[in-house]
Amino acid sequence: RRDGLPASAARSHLQPARVFYMPLVGAAIMPHGALILDPERSEMAGTPLGGAARRLHEACFAAGCAVRAAHPHLIILYTPHGLHSDSADMCIYQNSSASGSCDWMGAWGEYRVSVQCDAAAARSLLTALQAGGHSAAGLTAFSGYDAPLRWGECVPLSFLGPALSDGAKVVVLSHGPAGTLERAAVVASRRSATAAVGEAIHDWAAGEEQRVFLLISADLAHVHGNARAPRRADGVPDPRYLNARYASPHACAEPFERAVARWVETGSTAALDGAVRLAREAMCCGIEGFVLLDAAMRRAEAAHTSTVGGALQGSLLAHEARQLAHCGRSGSRLLRDARRHLPARWLERRRRPSCGRRFGGARTRLSRTAAAAPQVRAHLLRGPRRARVGGRPRHRPRDRLRLRGARR
């Protein structure tokens, strides 16, 4: 001890401080289909669609708990369905607050969201993007009163209550054009420009003292057909949910979904390339958000590896697609700050959701993903492929079955 303080404290006081800022503390992809807000509604109750919506609802709740665990000061929300301008591809809301409802096709308007926005951070980000030559503009609504939000922003924000209640503020990035078909048509031609914006967002976050979380609002293929559309009380499919152009599933829907799922799980550039090639026919509204996120995370991973070591890990929480064999497995990407581990009690109780809410059915995968620190989570979800017994490695039964199947 020195002057009543532990020797270690005295030494640290004499040494120069070393401050390290993590550019992005995490990122996630969350859907904005209003159906996931209440899977028990009458038009979905007891149907396969209701079960799929329930799994997505629970996964989004778990993702919201994981966002809170990252302790962000600022959440950058990318939306493909916000306000747009003809003069720029990317619009950044400049208001100090925003509010709205999940209203979509005359329903779900009872679900409302109100958030505090960081106007200073929005102006700083806009200045950085414009200085880098990117197509960006600022939007201020209603003389500075609440900026308007709709389903593309309100649905994912509805699951972030814990993080927002802790004081996190929001910056909304709205990426045009407005129509999903128009956006899918230009994704390939402006991919490099969109990726450059993602890198610029990372670089801007690297200069901020705030903990920044990147959230992508996106749905996947819109061409899975109308077989699972919600029904009215008389049993007739609800016309609000029907896709007149693709009443039957399009052939590209399944390969597109598989490509996106593989990209989320592995970070494979080839998988994202495949998804971009199929995006026009798949009519995916969030594909450019994936391009932006991929670029930002690759820049973040390079910085993370050089300063801390180890790769950032992506996890799939829920993925509902009608044609996929692995229906119900995943679709949300969580990349966490690997230098900060969660409390040990979260790991000891990992079979229950991290916010104390119990779900029915097999929810172990969700709980583990939301609760475990990055390196530990990778071990829990993927695990060692070989078990050592008696000093000699032995394949686990599940791996042995898989290998036998491969031999056949």
Phi, psi and omega per residue, in radians:
R1 nan 2.618 3.088
R2 -2.420 2.031 -3.083
D3 1.022 0.698 3.074
G4 1.431 -0.001 -3.130
L5 -1.896 2.636 3.027
P6 -1.002 2.585 -3.130
A7 -1.009 -0.652 3.141
S8 -1.083 -0.680 3.140
A9 -1.176 -0.686 3.133
A10 -1.134 -0.707 3.123
R11 -1.112 -0.768 -3.107
S12 -1.132 -0.519 3.126
H13 -1.207 -0.565 -3.099
L14 -1.437 -0.407 -3.096
Q15 -1.475 2.626 3.096
P16 -1.154 2.484 -3.123
A17 -1.252 2.457 3.072
R18 -2.044 1.931 -3.069
V19 -1.816 2.288 3.122
F20 -2.165 2.177 3.108
Y21 -1.866 2.246 3.058
M22 -1.463 2.093 -3.070
P23 -0.969 -0.846 3.089
L24 -2.272 2.180 -3.140
V25 -1.450 -0.165 3.102
G26 3.016 2.995 3.108
A27 -2.677 2.700 3.133
A28 -2.652 2.669 2.962
I29 -1.964 2.200 3.125
M30 -2.279 2.488 -3.116
P31 -1.332 2.829 3.112
H32 -2.160 0.281 3.027
G33 -1.232 2.165 -3.044
A34 -1.123 -0.293 -3.116
L35 -1.045 -0.461 -3.073
I36 -1.368 -0.159 -3.119
L37 -1.203 -0.654 -3.108
D38 -2.532 1.553 -3.118
P39 -1.169 -0.183 -3.087
E40 -1.632 0.081 3.132
R41 -1.058 2.689 -2.998
S42 -1.032 -0.619 -3.096
E43 -1.272 -0.193 -3.135
M44 -2.092 -0.237 -3.045
A45 -1.038 2.277 3.089
G46 1.298 0.228 -3.133
T47 -1.967 2.793 3.051
P48 -1.007 -0.606 3.117
L49 -1.108 -0.681 3.108
G50 -1.095 -0.710 3.101
G51 -1.113 -0.716 3.110
A52 -1.134 -0.739 3.124
A53 -1.112 -0.613 3.131
R54 -1.143 -0.750 3.141
R55 -1.133 -0.677 3.093
L56 -1.186 -0.679 3.104
H57 -1.028 -0.821 -3.122
E58 -1.162 -0.661 3.117
A59 -1.155 -0.691 3.125
C60 -1.187 -0.620 3.069
F61 -1.096 -0.775 3.111
A62 -1.120 -0.686 3.100
A63 -1.097 -0.689 3.098
G64 -1.082 -0.658 3.074
C65 -1.138 -0.669 3.135
A66 -1.199 -0.615 3.074
V67 -1.093 -0.762 3.120
R68 -1.084 -0.682 -3.123
A69 -1.130 -0.390 3.094
A70 -1.370 -0.148 3.109
H71 0.905 0.942 3.140
P72 -1.334 2.541 2.960
H73 -1.531 -0.512 -3.047
L74 -2.406 2.311 3.071
I75 -1.989 2.004 3.055
I76 -1.528 2.012 -3.103
L77 -1.800 2.000 3.053
Y78 -1.588 2.199 3.114
T79 -2.253 2.424 3.053
P80 -1.596 -0.019 -3.019
H81 -2.166 0.476 3.135
G82 -1.637 -2.677 3.114
L83 -1.431 2.462 -3.091
H84 -2.235 2.852 3.093
S85 -2.289 2.528 3.098
D86 -1.254 -0.279 -3.035
S87 -1.594 -0.157 -3.094
A88 -2.679 2.648 3.101
D89 -1.323 -0.693 -3.064
M90 -1.971 2.207 3.102
C91 -2.004 2.348 -3.114
I92 -2.012 2.120 -3.130
Y93 -1.190 2.313 -3.077
Q94 -1.823 -0.026 -3.135
N95 -1.206 2.766 3.108
S96 -1.555 -0.055 3.074
S97 -2.722 2.821 -3.140
A98 -2.629 2.599 -3.141
S99 -2.725 2.811 3.123
G100 2.970 -2.968 -3.107
S101 -2.199 2.935 3.096
C102 -1.511 0.335 -3.075
D103 -0.941 2.246 3.121
W104 -2.584 2.067 3.127
M105 0.983 0.686 3.076
G106 1.374 0.194 3.125
A107 -2.324 2.919 3.079
W108 1.188 0.248 3.138
G109 -1.215 -0.282 3.139
E110 -1.282 -0.241 3.100
Y111 -1.590 1.926 -3.054
R112 -2.062 2.668 -3.124
V113 -2.387 2.431 3.033
S114 -2.359 2.235 -3.074
V115 -2.319 2.708 3.002
Q116 -1.601 2.306 -3.132
C117 -1.866 2.699 3.116
D118 -1.734 1.618 -3.080
A119 -1.134 -0.635 -3.137
A120 -1.155 -0.751 3.101
A121 -1.138 -0.651 3.120
A122 -1.084 -0.769 3.119
R123 -1.150 -0.696 3.136
S124 -1.124 -0.758 3.126
L125 -1.142 -0.733 3.116
L126 -1.057 -0.774 3.123
T127 -1.057 -0.734 -3.138
A128 -1.133 -0.735 -3.135
L129 -1.168 -0.770 3.139
Q130 -1.152 -0.657 3.108
A131 -1.134 -0.482 3.104
G132 -1.492 0.060 3.099
G133 1.431 0.293 -3.137
H134 -1.522 2.669 -3.134
S135 -1.395 1.682 -3.079
A136 -2.523 2.582 3.128
A137 -2.515 2.716 3.083
G138 -1.717 2.532 3.107
L139 -2.181 2.267 3.050
T140 -2.156 2.157 -3.046
A141 -1.856 2.503 2.935
F142 0.943 0.824 3.072
S143 0.964 0.543 3.088
G144 1.655 -0.089 3.040
Y145 -1.247 -3.012 -3.055
D146 -0.923 2.238 2.989
A147 -1.262 2.542 -3.088
P148 -1.373 2.431 3.076
L149 -2.160 2.624 3.034
R150 -2.342 -2.769 -2.954
W151 -1.037 -0.603 -3.101
G152 -1.099 -0.433 3.109
E153 -1.857 -0.705 -3.003
C154 -1.238 -0.616 -3.112
V155 -1.094 -0.945 3.106
P156 -1.123 -0.635 3.135
L157 -1.151 -0.424 3.129
S158 -1.082 -0.422 -3.124
F159 -1.670 0.025 -3.089
L160 -1.833 0.340 -3.138
G161 -0.893 -0.816 3.138
P162 -1.023 -0.758 -3.132
A163 -1.210 -0.702 -3.126
L164 -1.208 -0.617 3.120
S165 -1.201 -0.380 3.083
D166 -1.415 -0.016 3.073
G167 1.880 0.032 3.126
A168 -1.143 2.421 3.085
K169 -1.862 2.948 -2.994
V170 -2.180 2.494 2.910
V171 -2.138 2.180 -3.069
V172 -1.726 2.190 3.026
L173 -1.918 2.081 3.137
S174 -1.908 2.144 -3.031
H175 -1.910 2.071 3.110
G176 -1.531 3.039 0.083
P177 -1.339 3.039 -2.993
A178 -1.263 -0.684 -3.048
G179 -1.442 2.458 3.119
T180 -1.092 -0.701 -3.141
L181 -1.147 -0.699 3.115
E182 -1.139 -0.717 -3.120
R183 -1.154 -0.748 -3.133
A184 -1.119 -0.473 -3.119
A185 -1.315 -0.402 -3.063
V186 -1.898 -0.043 -3.040
V187 -1.056 -0.697 -3.110
A188 -1.226 -0.708 -3.059
S189 -1.245 -0.502 -3.132
R190 -2.000 0.447 -3.125
R191 -1.081 -0.761 -3.113
S192 -1.106 -0.645 3.127
A193 -1.183 -0.686 3.127
T194 -1.173 -0.720 3.105
A195 -1.108 -0.651 3.122
A196 -1.118 -0.611 3.072
V197 -1.133 -0.718 3.093
G198 -1.051 -0.739 3.102
E199 -1.148 -0.660 -3.141
A200 -1.170 -0.648 3.096
I201 -1.102 -0.742 3.086
H202 -1.056 -0.822 -3.093
D203 -1.123 -0.640 3.081
W204 -1.136 -0.776 3.139
A205 -1.091 -0.560 -3.137
A206 -1.117 -0.430 3.126
G207 -1.636 0.000 -3.139
E208 -1.647 2.536 3.047
E209 -1.465 -0.188 3.119
Q210 -1.369 2.694 3.014
R211 -1.494 2.057 -2.998
V212 -1.908 2.292 3.092
F213 -2.045 2.344 -3.109
L214 -1.835 2.103 -3.099
L215 -2.065 2.173 3.134
I216 -1.829 2.110 3.050
S217 -1.594 2.090 -3.031
A218 -2.820 2.514 2.874
D219 -1.894 2.923 -3.100
L220 -1.729 -2.414 -3.052
A221 -1.100 2.402 3.117
H222 -1.773 0.297 -2.996
V223 -2.149 0.680 3.113
H224 -1.527 0.105 3.121
G225 1.509 3.099 -3.022
N226 -1.862 0.183 -3.023
A227 -1.097 -0.572 -3.073
R228 -1.815 0.312 -3.127
A229 -1.106 2.494 3.077
P230 -1.014 2.661 -3.089
R231 -2.020 2.640 3.074
R232 -1.348 3.109 -3.102
A233 -1.073 -0.499 -3.136
D234 -1.492 0.085 3.092
G235 1.552 -0.069 -3.140
V236 -1.461 2.417 3.103
P237 -0.953 2.363 -3.136
D238 -1.214 2.067 -3.064
P239 -1.094 -0.353 -3.139
R240 -1.141 -0.436 -3.056
Y241 -1.805 0.133 -3.079
L242 -1.602 2.475 3.073
N243 -1.800 1.791 -3.054
A244 -1.118 -0.527 -3.073
R245 -1.335 -0.594 -3.105
Y246 -2.233 1.271 3.104
A247 -1.141 -0.525 3.065
S248 -1.899 2.688 -3.120
P249 -1.034 2.398 3.071
H250 -1.440 2.584 -3.079
A251 -1.107 -0.397 -3.090
C252 -1.464 -0.205 -3.023
A253 -1.053 -0.863 -3.088
E254 -1.138 -0.887 3.123
P255 -1.089 -0.564 3.096
F256 -1.127 -0.822 -3.137
E257 -1.072 -0.720 -3.138
R258 -1.129 -0.688 -3.140
A259 -1.119 -0.759 3.134
V260 -1.137 -0.765 -3.139
A261 -1.065 -0.706 3.139
R262 -1.174 -0.693 3.101
W263 -1.080 -0.755 -3.132
V264 -1.111 -0.742 -3.081
E265 -1.257 -0.692 -2.986
T266 -1.972 -0.279 -3.043
G267 1.269 0.328 -3.074
S268 -1.179 2.147 3.074
T269 -1.146 -0.630 3.123
A270 -1.085 -0.673 3.121
A271 -1.148 -0.739 3.103
L272 -1.149 -0.667 3.070
D273 -1.010 -0.768 3.124
G274 -1.100 -0.690 3.117
A275 -1.144 -0.699 3.128
V276 -1.110 -0.698 3.134
R277 -1.113 -0.553 -3.103
L278 -1.634 -0.085 -2.987
A279 -1.079 -0.630 -3.071
R280 -1.116 -0.767 3.123
E281 -1.365 -0.546 -3.116
A282 -1.320 -0.311 -3.140
M283 0.949 0.997 3.109
C284 -1.630 2.143 -3.091
C285 -1.345 -0.367 -3.031
G286 -1.832 0.177 -3.016
I287 -1.068 -0.646 3.140
E288 -1.257 -0.469 3.008
G289 -1.127 -0.619 3.092
F290 -1.160 -0.708 3.115
V291 -1.095 -0.788 3.134
L292 -1.097 -0.776 -3.136
L293 -1.129 -0.729 -3.134
D294 -1.048 -0.765 -3.141
A295 -1.146 -0.743 -3.139
A296 -1.130 -0.714 -3.105
M297 -1.257 -0.585 3.092
R298 -1.167 -0.690 3.072
R299 -1.156 -0.690 3.125
A300 -1.171 -0.672 -3.126
E301 -1.172 -0.655 3.102
A302 -1.108 -0.747 3.121
A303 -1.177 -0.690 -3.114
H304 -1.162 -0.741 -3.123
T305 -1.137 -0.676 -3.088
S306 -1.298 -0.445 -3.076
T307 -1.815 -0.679 -3.060
V308 -1.925 -0.649 -3.083
G309 1.630 2.570 -3.141
G310 1.587 2.639 -3.091
A311 -1.603 2.613 3.006
L312 -1.278 2.555 -3.017
Q313 -2.054 2.264 3.067
G314 -1.644 2.607 -3.136
S315 -2.359 2.532 3.088
L316 -1.806 2.240 -3.113
L317 -1.807 -0.776 3.127
A318 -2.758 2.393 -3.140
H319 -2.506 1.926 -3.105
E320 -1.955 1.974 3.091
A321 -2.484 2.327 -2.954
R322 -1.027 -0.651 -2.982
Q323 -1.650 -0.102 -3.013
L324 -1.445 2.416 3.103
A325 -1.186 -0.537 -3.110
H326 -1.669 0.582 -3.127
C327 -0.908 2.317 3.118
G328 1.644 0.168 -3.074
R329 -1.686 -0.808 -3.013
S330 -2.901 2.997 3.071
G331 2.982 -0.006 -3.133
S332 -2.041 2.317 -3.084
R333 -1.776 2.202 3.087
L334 -2.111 2.058 3.077
L335 -2.084 1.989 -2.963
R336 -1.851 2.822 3.093
D337 -1.234 1.889 -3.004
A338 -1.300 -0.205 -3.118
R339 -1.481 -0.126 -3.134
R340 -2.087 2.070 3.117
H341 -1.620 2.561 3.089
L342 -1.305 2.815 3.136
P343 -0.985 2.579 -3.084
A344 -1.073 -0.527 -3.106
R345 -1.128 -0.442 3.089
W346 -1.203 -0.622 -3.140
L347 -1.290 -0.623 -3.121
E348 -1.202 -0.468 -3.106
R349 -1.985 0.663 -2.983
R350 -1.252 -0.141 3.139
R351 -1.485 0.069 3.040
R352 -2.205 2.668 -3.122
P353 -1.023 2.606 -2.962
S354 -1.234 -0.331 -3.139
C355 -1.693 0.220 3.045
G356 1.482 0.066 -3.120
R357 -1.664 2.333 -3.125
R358 -1.656 2.422 3.069
F359 -1.980 2.660 3.054
G360 -1.389 2.753 3.092
G361 1.418 -2.923 -3.068
A362 -1.457 1.645 -3.099
R363 -1.890 0.256 -3.095
T364 -1.019 -0.713 -3.086
R365 -1.103 -0.743 3.128
L366 -1.116 -0.790 -3.086
S367 -1.102 -0.747 -3.129
R368 -1.114 -0.727 -3.096
T369 -1.162 -0.729 -3.094
A370 -1.274 -0.471 -2.972
A371 -1.706 -0.585 -2.942
A372 -1.447 2.607 3.031
A373 -1.209 2.826 -2.965
P374 -0.918 -0.911 -3.074
Q375 -1.160 -0.687 -3.129
V376 -1.202 -0.649 -3.129
R377 -1.094 -0.715 3.116
A378 -1.050 -0.641 3.127
H379 -1.195 -0.699 -3.083
L380 -1.228 -0.713 -3.052
L381 -1.425 -0.624 -3.067
R382 -1.857 -0.699 2.988
G383 1.193 2.846 3.028
P384 -1.222 2.437 -3.085
R385 -1.408 -0.179 -3.114
R386 -2.332 2.449 3.101
A387 -1.870 2.429 -3.108
R388 -1.741 2.098 3.138
V389 -2.254 2.210 3.125
G390 1.089 0.512 3.085
G391 1.425 -0.012 -3.122
R392 -2.160 2.321 -3.129
P393 -1.173 2.483 3.126
R394 -2.441 2.407 3.130
H395 -1.177 2.430 3.005
R396 -1.162 2.714 -3.115
P397 -0.969 -0.706 -3.091
R398 -1.159 -0.634 3.118
D399 -1.234 -0.624 -3.136
R400 -1.128 -0.704 3.110
L401 -1.113 -0.709 -3.127
R402 -1.141 -0.702 -3.132
L403 -1.178 -0.671 3.113
R404 -1.128 -0.702 3.114
G405 -1.085 -0.641 -3.138
A406 -1.168 -0.615 3.134
R407 -1.136 -0.683 3.117
R408 -1.148 nan nan
